[in-house]
Amino acid sequence: MSEMEQPRLASALAQKVVDTIAPTINRNVNIMNAHGVIIASTDAARIGTLHEGSAQAIRRDEVIRVSQADGSAGTQPGVNVPFALNDQLCGVVGVTGAPHEVEPLAGLIALTVQLLINQEREHSRSARRETEARDIISALIAGRAAPEVIDRSLSAHGLRGPKQIEAWIPRSVEEPLLEQPAKEHVRTSWINLSGAYWRLCAASKPAFAPEHANQERSLVSATVESASELMAETEALRAVLRYPNLVPRSSQRTMWSREIAVAIARTPARSLEHVATTAQRLNAEQARTLLLVATAASMSQAATDLHIHRNTLVQRLERISQVSGIDVRQSSQFLKLQHGIYARVALSQLDIF
């Protein structure tokens, strides 16, 4: 429903309110739509008939109080309270009884109906947004939609300008962050597809927050502008997700290389065993040492990250060369050994990310 559409009062929702409240207040209650027709009542026989008092309340847009019963007109003492949503008349609540006694009750019922309508509209809007997000992310993962179609969908969803796509493998499907709702122009809700939870975000906003889930495995794309770039980023993330062990925990991200992870993820499965042989003799500690050296700004920084002396780090690297048979002082051989480590991780032979 668009924001400018006339609010509609559903009879099922109205009857639920009547059935819940009427026994408590021990009064006859009617709820009418914006045309004065009874759509919910304690007297089922009256549903679908025109309520004259409410028709009057609608015409005047004011509370109508009836102090005396009129047998010929079929009216009883009571009040008819009109209510609106977004400044548009939506319906009328009628309650029988002395007006000064039941008017507060009618007002409370009207407020309840307003709140429920708003809640229902918000739920409907949220469900629609989730469906739209699922369609967009599904198209990105499938990689078959035309970029211009993706662009239009993103714009309609409010995600214009720089954006990112995130993928998350939570340790538990009951993780509270999974329930984080979509936010207009900021992010979609988490969508469960292809073995992970996916979300689109405006790049100006923080990506997946590591402080909330330091041990969760997640991926965040580069910041992109166009749909074609976003499709390429999604394809890269999906490739890595084929091997969940390659997806880094937030606490291990500093030693992780997206480029190598993507390259290994795209390596034919039959070739992974061959690539892994170069690092076959390394243990987890040696693998971590090598990857921290590869990603650190300097040997001194790597030693600091490992909480060891620089000389100790040099000795470890010498030992790694002896064990692997590869001279890590040569950049091409060093890179080959890194690929071997990532291949072993993909094959679940090492768990270091």
Secondary structure by P-SEA (a helix, b strand, c coil): ccccccbbbbaaaaaaaaaaccccccbbbbbbcccccccccccccccccccaaaaaaaaacbbbbbccccccccccbbbbbbbbccccccbbbbbbccccccaaaaaaaaaaaaaaaaaaaaaaaaaaaaaaaaaaaaaaaaccccaaaaaaaaaaacccccbbbbbbbccccccccccccccccccccccccccbbbbbbcccccccccccccccccccccccccaaaaaaaaaaaaaaaccccccccccccccccaaaaaaaaacccccccccccccccccaaaaaaaaaaaacccaaaaaaaacccaaaaaaaaaaaaaaaccccccaaaaaaaaaaaaaaaaacccccc
